[in-house]
Amino acid sequence: MVAINPNNWHWVDKNCYDWSKEYFTKNLVGLKSSNEKANVEIKSLKELTGDVEVCQRKGKVISLFDLQLKLGFEGDKAKGVITKAIG
């Protein structure tokens, strides 16, 4: 994380927003659920807002996240947006 940080003592953090956006796009878009009543597919990651950071202090790794996802879906009988808060 930082080149000069003796014994990992000082507080350092890394913004992981871009990584999380790529991760959710890769793992959620295209996800399908089907049964005898309905077929549904996640079509897009419409919006991702919030903070995602990995921090280190005194050699301990701490992850901080507070996100809101908006996913576009389509199904046999409906289409719309799913909103989910994570954090």
PyMOL Python script that loads the backbone (N, CA, C, O; Angstrom):
from pymol import cmd

cmd.read_pdbstr("""\
ATOM      1  N   MET A   1       0.811  -1.176   0.000  1.00  0.00           N
ATOM      2  CA  MET A   1       0.000   0.000   0.000  1.00  0.00           C
ATOM      3  C   MET A   1       0.871   1.263   0.000  1.00  0.00           C
ATOM      4  O   MET A   1       0.655   2.151  -0.825  1.00  0.00           O
ATOM      5  N   VAL A   2       1.828   1.356   0.890  1.00  0.00           N
ATOM      6  CA  VAL A   2       2.737   2.493   0.940  1.00  0.00           C
ATOM      7  C   VAL A   2       4.160   1.948   0.966  1.00  0.00           C
ATOM      8  O   VAL A   2       4.444   0.975   1.665  1.00  0.00           O
ATOM      9  N   ALA A   3       5.054   2.577   0.199  1.00  0.00           N
ATOM     10  CA  ALA A   3       6.426   2.084   0.094  1.00  0.00           C
ATOM     11  C   ALA A   3       7.204   2.268   1.398  1.00  0.00           C
ATOM     12  O   ALA A   3       7.954   1.376   1.796  1.00  0.00           O
ATOM     13  N   ILE A   4       7.036   3.411   2.067  1.00  0.00           N
ATOM     14  CA  ILE A   4       7.775   3.659   3.306  1.00  0.00           C
ATOM     15  C   ILE A   4       6.770   3.706   4.449  1.00  0.00           C
ATOM     16  O   ILE A   4       6.096   4.713   4.666  1.00  0.00           O
ATOM     17  N   ASN A   5       6.684   2.600   5.169  1.00  0.00           N
ATOM     18  CA  ASN A   5       5.776   2.489   6.304  1.00  0.00           C
ATOM     19  C   ASN A   5       6.370   1.448   7.254  1.00  0.00           C
ATOM     20  O   ASN A   5       5.991   0.278   7.202  1.00  0.00           O
ATOM     21  N   PRO A   6       7.290   1.861   8.114  1.00  0.00           N
ATOM     22  CA  PRO A   6       7.981   0.903   8.971  1.00  0.00           C
ATOM     23  C   PRO A   6       7.018   0.110   9.845  1.00  0.00           C
ATOM     24  O   PRO A   6       6.192   0.681  10.556  1.00  0.00           O
ATOM     25  N   ASN A   7       7.134  -1.208   9.781  1.00  0.00           N
ATOM     26  CA  ASN A   7       6.318  -2.145  10.565  1.00  0.00           C
ATOM     27  C   ASN A   7       4.812  -1.971  10.323  1.00  0.00           C
ATOM     28  O   ASN A   7       4.000  -2.345  11.169  1.00  0.00           O
ATOM     29  N   ASN A   8       4.448  -1.415   9.189  1.00  0.00           N
ATOM     30  CA  ASN A   8       3.034  -1.179   8.850  1.00  0.00           C
ATOM     31  C   ASN A   8       2.305  -0.429   9.956  1.00  0.00           C
ATOM     32  O   ASN A   8       1.147  -0.729  10.248  1.00  0.00           O
ATOM     33  N   TRP A   9       2.963   0.534  10.569  1.00  0.00           N
ATOM     34  CA  TRP A   9       2.437   1.232  11.730  1.00  0.00           C
ATOM     35  C   TRP A   9       1.445   2.339  11.365  1.00  0.00           C
ATOM     36  O   TRP A   9       0.439   2.519  12.052  1.00  0.00           O
ATOM     37  N   HIS A  10       1.719   3.069  10.305  1.00  0.00           N
ATOM     38  CA  HIS A  10       0.905   4.227   9.961  1.00  0.00           C
ATOM     39  C   HIS A  10      -0.374   3.825   9.227  1.00  0.00           C
ATOM     40  O   HIS A  10      -0.437   2.783   8.576  1.00  0.00           O
ATOM     41  N   TRP A  11      -1.377   4.670   9.349  1.00  0.00           N
ATOM     42  CA  TRP A  11      -2.663   4.411   8.719  1.00  0.00           C
ATOM     43  C   TRP A  11      -2.551   4.663   7.219  1.00  0.00           C
ATOM     44  O   TRP A  11      -2.152   5.746   6.791  1.00  0.00           O
ATOM     45  N   VAL A  12      -2.905   3.661   6.430  1.00  0.00           N
ATOM     46  CA  VAL A  12      -2.943   3.799   4.974  1.00  0.00           C
ATOM     47  C   VAL A  12      -4.267   3.228   4.486  1.00  0.00           C
ATOM     48  O   VAL A  12      -4.815   2.304   5.088  1.00  0.00           O
ATOM     49  N   ASP A  13      -4.768   3.775   3.411  1.00  0.00           N
ATOM     50  CA  ASP A  13      -6.006   3.244   2.859  1.00  0.00           C
ATOM     51  C   ASP A  13      -5.956   3.249   1.335  1.00  0.00           C
ATOM     52  O   ASP A  13      -5.228   4.023   0.713  1.00  0.00           O
ATOM     53  N   LYS A  14      -6.758   2.357   0.760  1.00  0.00           N
ATOM     54  CA  LYS A  14      -6.828   2.229  -0.689  1.00  0.00           C
ATOM     55  C   LYS A  14      -8.292   2.229  -1.103  1.00  0.00           C
ATOM     56  O   LYS A  14      -9.096   1.461  -0.574  1.00  0.00           O
ATOM     57  N   ASN A  15      -8.630   3.089  -2.045  1.00  0.00           N
ATOM     58  CA  ASN A  15      -9.983   3.161  -2.569  1.00  0.00           C
ATOM     59  C   ASN A  15     -10.208   1.978  -3.512  1.00  0.00           C
ATOM     60  O   ASN A  15      -9.454   1.801  -4.469  1.00  0.00           O
ATOM     61  N   CYS A  16     -11.226   1.175  -3.254  1.00  0.00           N
ATOM     62  CA  CYS A  16     -11.514  -0.015  -4.059  1.00  0.00           C
ATOM     63  C   CYS A  16     -12.836   0.099  -4.816  1.00  0.00           C
ATOM     64  O   CYS A  16     -13.427  -0.915  -5.187  1.00  0.00           O
ATOM     65  N   TYR A  17     -13.300   1.325  -5.046  1.00  0.00           N
ATOM     66  CA  TYR A  17     -14.575   1.546  -5.723  1.00  0.00           C
ATOM     67  C   TYR A  17     -14.568   0.951  -7.138  1.00  0.00           C
ATOM     68  O   TYR A  17     -15.506   0.249  -7.518  1.00  0.00           O
ATOM     69  N   ASP A  18     -13.526   1.228  -7.911  1.00  0.00           N
ATOM     70  CA  ASP A  18     -13.464   0.713  -9.285  1.00  0.00           C
ATOM     71  C   ASP A  18     -13.446  -0.806  -9.311  1.00  0.00           C
ATOM     72  O   ASP A  18     -14.096  -1.425 -10.153  1.00  0.00           O
ATOM     73  N   TRP A  19     -12.691  -1.414  -8.377  1.00  0.00           N
ATOM     74  CA  TRP A  19     -12.636  -2.864  -8.302  1.00  0.00           C
ATOM     75  C   TRP A  19     -14.008  -3.431  -7.977  1.00  0.00           C
ATOM     76  O   TRP A  19     -14.421  -4.417  -8.586  1.00  0.00           O
ATOM     77  N   SER A  20     -14.731  -2.826  -7.022  1.00  0.00           N
ATOM     78  CA  SER A  20     -16.037  -3.347  -6.628  1.00  0.00           C
ATOM     79  C   SER A  20     -17.059  -3.205  -7.761  1.00  0.00           C
ATOM     80  O   SER A  20     -17.908  -4.079  -7.941  1.00  0.00           O
ATOM     81  N   LYS A  21     -16.983  -2.120  -8.517  1.00  0.00           N
ATOM     82  CA  LYS A  21     -17.897  -1.945  -9.647  1.00  0.00           C
ATOM     83  C   LYS A  21     -17.655  -3.036 -10.694  1.00  0.00           C
ATOM     84  O   LYS A  21     -18.601  -3.615 -11.230  1.00  0.00           O
ATOM     85  N   GLU A  22     -16.403  -3.303 -10.973  1.00  0.00           N
ATOM     86  CA  GLU A  22     -16.054  -4.379 -11.912  1.00  0.00           C
ATOM     87  C   GLU A  22     -16.508  -5.740 -11.377  1.00  0.00           C
ATOM     88  O   GLU A  22     -17.031  -6.558 -12.133  1.00  0.00           O
ATOM     89  N   TYR A  23     -16.314  -5.983 -10.090  1.00  0.00           N
ATOM     90  CA  TYR A  23     -16.692  -7.250  -9.460  1.00  0.00           C
ATOM     91  C   TYR A  23     -18.200  -7.485  -9.549  1.00  0.00           C
ATOM     92  O   TYR A  23     -18.635  -8.563  -9.955  1.00  0.00           O
ATOM     93  N   PHE A  24     -19.000  -6.482  -9.171  1.00  0.00           N
ATOM     94  CA  PHE A  24     -20.451  -6.648  -9.210  1.00  0.00           C
ATOM     95  C   PHE A  24     -20.959  -6.792 -10.641  1.00  0.00           C
ATOM     96  O   PHE A  24     -21.886  -7.564 -10.888  1.00  0.00           O
ATOM     97  N   THR A  25     -20.373  -6.071 -11.579  1.00  0.00           N
ATOM     98  CA  THR A  25     -20.769  -6.207 -12.977  1.00  0.00           C
ATOM     99  C   THR A  25     -20.480  -7.621 -13.470  1.00  0.00           C
ATOM    100  O   THR A  25     -21.327  -8.247 -14.108  1.00  0.00           O
ATOM    101  N   LYS A  26     -19.299  -8.116 -13.176  1.00  0.00           N
ATOM    102  CA  LYS A  26     -18.894  -9.449 -13.636  1.00  0.00           C
ATOM    103  C   LYS A  26     -19.744 -10.556 -13.011  1.00  0.00           C
ATOM    104  O   LYS A  26     -20.105 -11.518 -13.690  1.00  0.00           O
ATOM    105  N   ASN A  27     -20.063 -10.426 -11.722  1.00  0.00           N
ATOM    106  CA  ASN A  27     -20.719 -11.514 -11.008  1.00  0.00           C
ATOM    107  C   ASN A  27     -22.245 -11.419 -10.928  1.00  0.00           C
ATOM    108  O   ASN A  27     -22.896 -12.410 -10.596  1.00  0.00           O
ATOM    109  N   LEU A  28     -22.826 -10.264 -11.222  1.00  0.00           N
ATOM    110  CA  LEU A  28     -24.277 -10.143 -11.134  1.00  0.00           C
ATOM    111  C   LEU A  28     -24.963 -10.005 -12.491  1.00  0.00           C
ATOM    112  O   LEU A  28     -26.032 -10.578 -12.702  1.00  0.00           O
ATOM    113  N   VAL A  29     -24.363  -9.253 -13.411  1.00  0.00           N
ATOM    114  CA  VAL A  29     -24.990  -9.073 -14.726  1.00  0.00           C
ATOM    115  C   VAL A  29     -24.978 -10.408 -15.469  1.00  0.00           C
ATOM    116  O   VAL A  29     -23.939 -11.056 -15.601  1.00  0.00           O
ATOM    117  N   GLY A  30     -26.148 -10.799 -15.945  1.00  0.00           N
ATOM    118  CA  GLY A  30     -26.294 -12.082 -16.631  1.00  0.00           C
ATOM    119  C   GLY A  30     -26.798 -13.186 -15.717  1.00  0.00           C
ATOM    120  O   GLY A  30     -27.091 -14.286 -16.186  1.00  0.00           O
ATOM    121  N   LEU A  31     -26.904 -12.916 -14.426  1.00  0.00           N
ATOM    122  CA  LEU A  31     -27.405 -13.899 -13.474  1.00  0.00           C
ATOM    123  C   LEU A  31     -28.880 -14.160 -13.754  1.00  0.00           C
ATOM    124  O   LEU A  31     -29.668 -13.223 -13.886  1.00  0.00           O
ATOM    125  N   LYS A  32     -29.253 -15.444 -13.843  1.00  0.00           N
ATOM    126  CA  LYS A  32     -30.621 -15.808 -14.196  1.00  0.00           C
ATOM    127  C   LYS A  32     -31.241 -16.653 -13.087  1.00  0.00           C
ATOM    128  O   LYS A  32     -30.560 -17.423 -12.409  1.00  0.00           O
ATOM    129  N   SER A  33     -32.524 -16.491 -12.927  1.00  0.00           N
ATOM    130  CA  SER A  33     -33.309 -17.313 -12.022  1.00  0.00           C
ATOM    131  C   SER A  33     -34.535 -17.756 -12.793  1.00  0.00           C
ATOM    132  O   SER A  33     -35.219 -16.945 -13.418  1.00  0.00           O
ATOM    133  N   SER A  34     -34.801 -19.019 -12.746  1.00  0.00           N
ATOM    134  CA  SER A  34     -35.979 -19.493 -13.468  1.00  0.00           C
ATOM    135  C   SER A  34     -36.681 -20.594 -12.672  1.00  0.00           C
ATOM    136  O   SER A  34     -36.043 -21.412 -12.009  1.00  0.00           O
ATOM    137  N   ASN A  35     -37.972 -20.589 -12.756  1.00  0.00           N
ATOM    138  CA  ASN A  35     -38.794 -21.661 -12.205  1.00  0.00           C
ATOM    139  C   ASN A  35     -40.069 -21.745 -13.037  1.00  0.00           C
ATOM    140  O   ASN A  35     -40.179 -21.087 -14.072  1.00  0.00           O
ATOM    141  N   GLU A  36     -41.027 -22.545 -12.596  1.00  0.00           N
ATOM    142  CA  GLU A  36     -42.235 -22.727 -13.401  1.00  0.00           C
ATOM    143  C   GLU A  36     -43.114 -21.479 -13.458  1.00  0.00           C
ATOM    144  O   GLU A  36     -43.954 -21.365 -14.350  1.00  0.00           O
ATOM    145  N   LYS A  37     -42.938 -20.538 -12.518  1.00  0.00           N
ATOM    146  CA  LYS A  37     -43.782 -19.337 -12.491  1.00  0.00           C
ATOM    147  C   LYS A  37     -43.173 -18.148 -13.241  1.00  0.00           C
ATOM    148  O   LYS A  37     -43.902 -17.369 -13.856  1.00  0.00           O
ATOM    149  N   ALA A  38     -41.838 -18.001 -13.198  1.00  0.00           N
ATOM    150  CA  ALA A  38     -41.239 -16.810 -13.823  1.00  0.00           C
ATOM    151  C   ALA A  38     -39.764 -17.034 -14.137  1.00  0.00           C
ATOM    152  O   ALA A  38     -39.072 -17.790 -13.455  1.00  0.00           O
ATOM    153  N   ASN A  39     -39.303 -16.360 -15.184  1.00  0.00           N
ATOM    154  CA  ASN A  39     -37.888 -16.319 -15.534  1.00  0.00           C
ATOM    155  C   ASN A  39     -37.423 -14.872 -15.394  1.00  0.00           C
ATOM    156  O   ASN A  39     -38.059 -13.958 -15.918  1.00  0.00           O
ATOM    157  N   VAL A  40     -36.312 -14.666 -14.688  1.00  0.00           N
ATOM    158  CA  VAL A  40     -35.804 -13.321 -14.439  1.00  0.00           C
ATOM    159  C   VAL A  40     -34.303 -13.311 -14.694  1.00  0.00           C
ATOM    160  O   VAL A  40     -33.602 -14.265 -14.359  1.00  0.00           O
ATOM    161  N   GLU A  41     -33.807 -12.209 -15.297  1.00  0.00           N
ATOM    162  CA  GLU A  41     -32.375 -12.058 -15.543  1.00  0.00           C
ATOM    163  C   GLU A  41     -31.941 -10.639 -15.186  1.00  0.00           C
ATOM    164  O   GLU A  41     -32.626  -9.665 -15.497  1.00  0.00           O
ATOM    165  N   ILE A  42     -30.771 -10.544 -14.516  1.00  0.00           N
ATOM    166  CA  ILE A  42     -30.161  -9.240 -14.239  1.00  0.00           C
ATOM    167  C   ILE A  42     -29.516  -8.783 -15.534  1.00  0.00           C
ATOM    168  O   ILE A  42     -28.629  -9.456 -16.059  1.00  0.00           O
ATOM    169  N   LYS A  43     -29.954  -7.643 -16.054  1.00  0.00           N
ATOM    170  CA  LYS A  43     -29.477  -7.146 -17.349  1.00  0.00           C
ATOM    171  C   LYS A  43     -28.340  -6.135 -17.228  1.00  0.00           C
ATOM    172  O   LYS A  43     -27.482  -6.072 -18.109  1.00  0.00           O
ATOM    173  N   SER A  44     -28.316  -5.331 -16.142  1.00  0.00           N
ATOM    174  CA  SER A  44     -27.281  -4.294 -16.056  1.00  0.00           C
ATOM    175  C   SER A  44     -27.097  -3.821 -14.625  1.00  0.00           C
ATOM    176  O   SER A  44     -27.996  -3.931 -13.791  1.00  0.00           O
ATOM    177  N   LEU A  45     -25.911  -3.292 -14.364  1.00  0.00           N
ATOM    178  CA  LEU A  45     -25.637  -2.568 -13.131  1.00  0.00           C
ATOM    179  C   LEU A  45     -25.881  -1.107 -13.467  1.00  0.00           C
ATOM    180  O   LEU A  45     -25.027  -0.456 -14.069  1.00  0.00           O
ATOM    181  N   LYS A  46     -27.029  -0.594 -13.087  1.00  0.00           N
ATOM    182  CA  LYS A  46     -27.414   0.766 -13.466  1.00  0.00           C
ATOM    183  C   LYS A  46     -26.666   1.824 -12.668  1.00  0.00           C
ATOM    184  O   LYS A  46     -26.307   2.873 -13.202  1.00  0.00           O
ATOM    185  N   GLU A  47     -26.432   1.548 -11.385  1.00  0.00           N
ATOM    186  CA  GLU A  47     -25.788   2.549 -10.540  1.00  0.00           C
ATOM    187  C   GLU A  47     -25.131   1.870  -9.347  1.00  0.00           C
ATOM    188  O   GLU A  47     -25.673   0.926  -8.772  1.00  0.00           O
ATOM    189  N   LEU A  48     -23.963   2.364  -8.990  1.00  0.00           N
ATOM    190  CA  LEU A  48     -23.270   1.932  -7.777  1.00  0.00           C
ATOM    191  C   LEU A  48     -22.765   3.192  -7.097  1.00  0.00           C
ATOM    192  O   LEU A  48     -21.955   3.929  -7.661  1.00  0.00           O
ATOM    193  N   THR A  49     -23.243   3.437  -5.887  1.00  0.00           N
ATOM    194  CA  THR A  49     -22.822   4.628  -5.150  1.00  0.00           C
ATOM    195  C   THR A  49     -22.347   4.215  -3.767  1.00  0.00           C
ATOM    196  O   THR A  49     -22.776   3.194  -3.232  1.00  0.00           O
ATOM    197  N   GLY A  50     -21.469   5.007  -3.201  1.00  0.00           N
ATOM    198  CA  GLY A  50     -20.985   4.753  -1.848  1.00  0.00           C
ATOM    199  C   GLY A  50     -19.475   4.706  -1.778  1.00  0.00           C
ATOM    200  O   GLY A  50     -18.774   5.215  -2.654  1.00  0.00           O
ATOM    201  N   ASP A  51     -18.987   4.082  -0.715  1.00  0.00           N
ATOM    202  CA  ASP A  51     -17.546   4.008  -0.445  1.00  0.00           C
ATOM    203  C   ASP A  51     -17.121   2.572  -0.228  1.00  0.00           C
ATOM    204  O   ASP A  51     -17.842   1.782   0.382  1.00  0.00           O
ATOM    205  N   VAL A  52     -15.932   2.238  -0.739  1.00  0.00           N
ATOM    206  CA  VAL A  52     -15.302   0.947  -0.503  1.00  0.00           C
ATOM    207  C   VAL A  52     -13.820   1.215  -0.305  1.00  0.00           C
ATOM    208  O   VAL A  52     -13.162   1.743  -1.202  1.00  0.00           O
ATOM    209  N   GLU A  53     -13.289   0.860   0.852  1.00  0.00           N
ATOM    210  CA  GLU A  53     -11.873   1.087   1.142  1.00  0.00           C
ATOM    211  C   GLU A  53     -11.293  -0.101   1.891  1.00  0.00           C
ATOM    212  O   GLU A  53     -11.981  -0.757   2.673  1.00  0.00           O
ATOM    213  N   VAL A  54     -10.031  -0.364   1.641  1.00  0.00           N
ATOM    214  CA  VAL A  54      -9.252  -1.306   2.442  1.00  0.00           C
ATOM    215  C   VAL A  54      -8.207  -0.483   3.157  1.00  0.00           C
ATOM    216  O   VAL A  54      -7.431   0.236   2.527  1.00  0.00           O
ATOM    217  N   CYS A  55      -8.187  -0.589   4.475  1.00  0.00           N
ATOM    218  CA  CYS A  55      -7.283   0.218   5.294  1.00  0.00           C
ATOM    219  C   CYS A  55      -6.334  -0.691   6.066  1.00  0.00           C
ATOM    220  O   CYS A  55      -6.620  -1.865   6.299  1.00  0.00           O
ATOM    221  N   GLN A  56      -5.208  -0.122   6.454  1.00  0.00           N
ATOM    222  CA  GLN A  56      -4.238  -0.863   7.253  1.00  0.00           C
ATOM    223  C   GLN A  56      -3.685   0.064   8.325  1.00  0.00           C
ATOM    224  O   GLN A  56      -3.293   1.197   8.042  1.00  0.00           O
ATOM    225  N   ARG A  57      -3.657  -0.429   9.559  1.00  0.00           N
ATOM    226  CA  ARG A  57      -3.114   0.335  10.680  1.00  0.00           C
ATOM    227  C   ARG A  57      -2.514  -0.646  11.656  1.00  0.00           C
ATOM    228  O   ARG A  57      -3.172  -1.597  12.077  1.00  0.00           O
ATOM    229  N   LYS A  58      -1.272  -0.419  12.014  1.00  0.00           N
ATOM    230  CA  LYS A  58      -0.539  -1.279  12.949  1.00  0.00           C
ATOM    231  C   LYS A  58      -0.545  -2.735  12.498  1.00  0.00           C
ATOM    232  O   LYS A  58      -0.636  -3.650  13.316  1.00  0.00           O
ATOM    233  N   GLY A  59      -0.447  -2.939  11.175  1.00  0.00           N
ATOM    234  CA  GLY A  59      -0.372  -4.292  10.624  1.00  0.00           C
ATOM    235  C   GLY A  59      -1.710  -5.003  10.500  1.00  0.00           C
ATOM    236  O   GLY A  59      -1.744  -6.153  10.061  1.00  0.00           O
ATOM    237  N   LYS A  60      -2.812  -4.361  10.870  1.00  0.00           N
ATOM    238  CA  LYS A  60      -4.135  -4.972  10.779  1.00  0.00           C
ATOM    239  C   LYS A  60      -4.880  -4.415   9.566  1.00  0.00           C
ATOM    240  O   LYS A  60      -4.907  -3.205   9.339  1.00  0.00           O
ATOM    241  N   VAL A  61      -5.480  -5.316   8.796  1.00  0.00           N
ATOM    242  CA  VAL A  61      -6.226  -4.937   7.603  1.00  0.00           C
ATOM    243  C   VAL A  61      -7.696  -4.773   7.984  1.00  0.00           C
ATOM    244  O   VAL A  61      -8.285  -5.641   8.630  1.00  0.00           O
ATOM    245  N   ILE A  62      -8.272  -3.654   7.576  1.00  0.00           N
ATOM    246  CA  ILE A  62      -9.661  -3.333   7.882  1.00  0.00           C
ATOM    247  C   ILE A  62     -10.366  -3.000   6.572  1.00  0.00           C
ATOM    248  O   ILE A  62      -9.868  -2.193   5.787  1.00  0.00           O
ATOM    249  N   SER A  63     -11.517  -3.612   6.334  1.00  0.00           N
ATOM    250  CA  SER A  63     -12.292  -3.271   5.140  1.00  0.00           C
ATOM    251  C   SER A  63     -13.513  -2.451   5.557  1.00  0.00           C
ATOM    252  O   SER A  63     -14.203  -2.779   6.522  1.00  0.00           O
ATOM    253  N   LEU A  64     -13.756  -1.390   4.816  1.00  0.00           N
ATOM    254  CA  LEU A  64     -14.885  -0.500   5.077  1.00  0.00           C
ATOM    255  C   LEU A  64     -15.716  -0.401   3.806  1.00  0.00           C
ATOM    256  O   LEU A  64     -15.180  -0.132   2.731  1.00  0.00           O
ATOM    257  N   PHE A  65     -17.010  -0.614   3.922  1.00  0.00           N
ATOM    258  CA  PHE A  65     -17.862  -0.486   2.742  1.00  0.00           C
ATOM    259  C   PHE A  65     -19.261  -0.037   3.131  1.00  0.00           C
ATOM    260  O   PHE A  65     -19.807  -0.445   4.156  1.00  0.00           O
ATOM    261  N   ASP A  66     -19.810   0.791   2.306  1.00  0.00           N
ATOM    262  CA  ASP A  66     -21.170   1.297   2.441  1.00  0.00           C
ATOM    263  C   ASP A  66     -21.634   1.617   1.026  1.00  0.00           C
ATOM    264  O   ASP A  66     -21.332   2.686   0.497  1.00  0.00           O
ATOM    265  N   LEU A  67     -22.361   0.700   0.421  1.00  0.00           N
ATOM    266  CA  LEU A  67     -22.724   0.808  -0.991  1.00  0.00           C
ATOM    267  C   LEU A  67     -24.227   0.735  -1.201  1.00  0.00           C
ATOM    268  O   LEU A  67     -24.968   0.213  -0.368  1.00  0.00           O
ATOM    269  N   GLN A  68     -24.655   1.271  -2.334  1.00  0.00           N
ATOM    270  CA  GLN A  68     -26.019   1.086  -2.789  1.00  0.00           C
ATOM    271  C   GLN A  68     -25.957   0.664  -4.254  1.00  0.00           C
ATOM    272  O   GLN A  68     -25.393   1.368  -5.093  1.00  0.00           O
ATOM    273  N   LEU A  69     -26.539  -0.484  -4.544  1.00  0.00           N
ATOM    274  CA  LEU A  69     -26.588  -1.036  -5.897  1.00  0.00           C
ATOM    275  C   LEU A  69     -27.965  -0.800  -6.503  1.00  0.00           C
ATOM    276  O   LEU A  69     -28.981  -0.886  -5.814  1.00  0.00           O
ATOM    277  N   LYS A  70     -27.987  -0.504  -7.792  1.00  0.00           N
ATOM    278  CA  LYS A  70     -29.231  -0.489  -8.557  1.00  0.00           C
ATOM    279  C   LYS A  70     -29.013  -1.388  -9.761  1.00  0.00           C
ATOM    280  O   LYS A  70     -28.171  -1.115 -10.616  1.00  0.00           O
ATOM    281  N   LEU A  71     -29.792  -2.471  -9.812  1.00  0.00           N
ATOM    282  CA  LEU A  71     -29.656  -3.467 -10.860  1.00  0.00           C
ATOM    283  C   LEU A  71     -30.895  -3.463 -11.740  1.00  0.00           C
ATOM    284  O   LEU A  71     -32.019  -3.479 -11.237  1.00  0.00           O
ATOM    285  N   GLY A  72     -30.694  -3.442 -13.049  1.00  0.00           N
ATOM    286  CA  GLY A  72     -31.804  -3.541 -13.989  1.00  0.00           C
ATOM    287  C   GLY A  72     -32.103  -5.000 -14.276  1.00  0.00           C
ATOM    288  O   GLY A  72     -31.192  -5.776 -14.565  1.00  0.00           O
ATOM    289  N   PHE A  73     -33.377  -5.382 -14.199  1.00  0.00           N
ATOM    290  CA  PHE A  73     -33.754  -6.761 -14.469  1.00  0.00           C
ATOM    291  C   PHE A  73     -34.893  -6.821 -15.473  1.00  0.00           C
ATOM    292  O   PHE A  73     -35.644  -5.861 -15.644  1.00  0.00           O
ATOM    293  N   GLU A  74     -35.009  -7.977 -16.138  1.00  0.00           N
ATOM    294  CA  GLU A  74     -36.115  -8.249 -17.048  1.00  0.00           C
ATOM    295  C   GLU A  74     -36.577  -9.670 -16.826  1.00  0.00           C
ATOM    296  O   GLU A  74     -35.783 -10.578 -16.576  1.00  0.00           O
ATOM    297  N   GLY A  75     -37.869  -9.836 -16.922  1.00  0.00           N
ATOM    298  CA  GLY A  75     -38.456 -11.160 -16.763  1.00  0.00           C
ATOM    299  C   GLY A  75     -39.579 -11.370 -17.754  1.00  0.00           C
ATOM    300  O   GLY A  75     -39.844 -10.520 -18.604  1.00  0.00           O
ATOM    301  N   ASP A  76     -40.239 -12.513 -17.635  1.00  0.00           N
ATOM    302  CA  ASP A  76     -41.359 -12.830 -18.525  1.00  0.00           C
ATOM    303  C   ASP A  76     -42.510 -11.846 -18.351  1.00  0.00           C
ATOM    304  O   ASP A  76     -43.154 -11.448 -19.322  1.00  0.00           O
ATOM    305  N   LYS A  77     -42.757 -11.461 -17.112  1.00  0.00           N
ATOM    306  CA  LYS A  77     -43.938 -10.651 -16.827  1.00  0.00           C
ATOM    307  C   LYS A  77     -43.626  -9.236 -16.367  1.00  0.00           C
ATOM    308  O   LYS A  77     -44.536  -8.415 -16.251  1.00  0.00           O
ATOM    309  N   ALA A  78     -42.360  -8.930 -16.104  1.00  0.00           N
ATOM    310  CA  ALA A  78     -42.039  -7.598 -15.571  1.00  0.00           C
ATOM    311  C   ALA A  78     -40.599  -7.231 -15.886  1.00  0.00           C
ATOM    312  O   ALA A  78     -39.773  -8.085 -16.209  1.00  0.00           O
ATOM    313  N   LYS A  79     -40.321  -5.939 -15.784  1.00  0.00           N
ATOM    314  CA  LYS A  79     -38.952  -5.453 -15.834  1.00  0.00           C
ATOM    315  C   LYS A  79     -38.880  -4.238 -14.933  1.00  0.00           C
ATOM    316  O   LYS A  79     -39.887  -3.573 -14.689  1.00  0.00           O
ATOM    317  N   GLY A  80     -37.669  -3.946 -14.432  1.00  0.00           N
ATOM    318  CA  GLY A  80     -37.546  -2.823 -13.531  1.00  0.00           C
ATOM    319  C   GLY A  80     -36.171  -2.725 -12.917  1.00  0.00           C
ATOM    320  O   GLY A  80     -35.184  -3.170 -13.501  1.00  0.00           O
ATOM    321  N   VAL A  81     -36.110  -2.136 -11.730  1.00  0.00           N
ATOM    322  CA  VAL A  81     -34.846  -1.891 -11.038  1.00  0.00           C
ATOM    323  C   VAL A  81     -34.933  -2.440  -9.621  1.00  0.00           C
ATOM    324  O   VAL A  81     -35.926  -2.234  -8.923  1.00  0.00           O
ATOM    325  N   ILE A  82     -33.898  -3.129  -9.211  1.00  0.00           N
ATOM    326  CA  ILE A  82     -33.758  -3.614  -7.837  1.00  0.00           C
ATOM    327  C   ILE A  82     -32.752  -2.699  -7.149  1.00  0.00           C
ATOM    328  O   ILE A  82     -31.669  -2.458  -7.684  1.00  0.00           O
ATOM    329  N   THR A  83     -33.093  -2.190  -5.976  1.00  0.00           N
ATOM    330  CA  THR A  83     -32.177  -1.343  -5.201  1.00  0.00           C
ATOM    331  C   THR A  83     -31.813  -2.087  -3.936  1.00  0.00           C
ATOM    332  O   THR A  83     -32.689  -2.572  -3.220  1.00  0.00           O
ATOM    333  N   LYS A  84     -30.502  -2.179  -3.653  1.00  0.00           N
ATOM    334  CA  LYS A  84     -30.027  -2.905  -2.478  1.00  0.00           C
ATOM    335  C   LYS A  84     -28.917  -2.121  -1.809  1.00  0.00           C
ATOM    336  O   LYS A  84     -27.959  -1.711  -2.464  1.00  0.00           O
ATOM    337  N   ALA A  85     -29.040  -1.912  -0.508  1.00  0.00           N
ATOM    338  CA  ALA A  85     -27.979  -1.269   0.283  1.00  0.00           C
ATOM    339  C   ALA A  85     -27.114  -2.357   0.915  1.00  0.00           C
ATOM    340  O   ALA A  85     -27.629  -3.351   1.427  1.00  0.00           O
ATOM    341  N   ILE A  86     -25.802  -2.160   0.875  1.00  0.00           N
ATOM    342  CA  ILE A  86     -24.838  -3.090   1.460  1.00  0.00           C
ATOM    343  C   ILE A  86     -23.947  -2.299   2.400  1.00  0.00           C
ATOM    344  O   ILE A  86     -23.406  -1.263   2.014  1.00  0.00           O
ATOM    345  N   GLY A  87     -23.790  -2.762   3.602  1.00  0.00           N
ATOM    346  CA  GLY A  87     -22.875  -2.071   4.498  1.00  0.00           C
ATOM    347  C   GLY A  87     -23.285  -1.996   5.894  1.00  0.00           C
ATOM    348  O   GLY A  87     -22.568  -1.428   6.719  1.00  0.00           O
TER     349      GLY A  87
END
""", "prot")
cmd.dss("prot")
cmd.show_as("cartoon", "prot")
cmd.util.cbc("prot")
cmd.orient("prot")
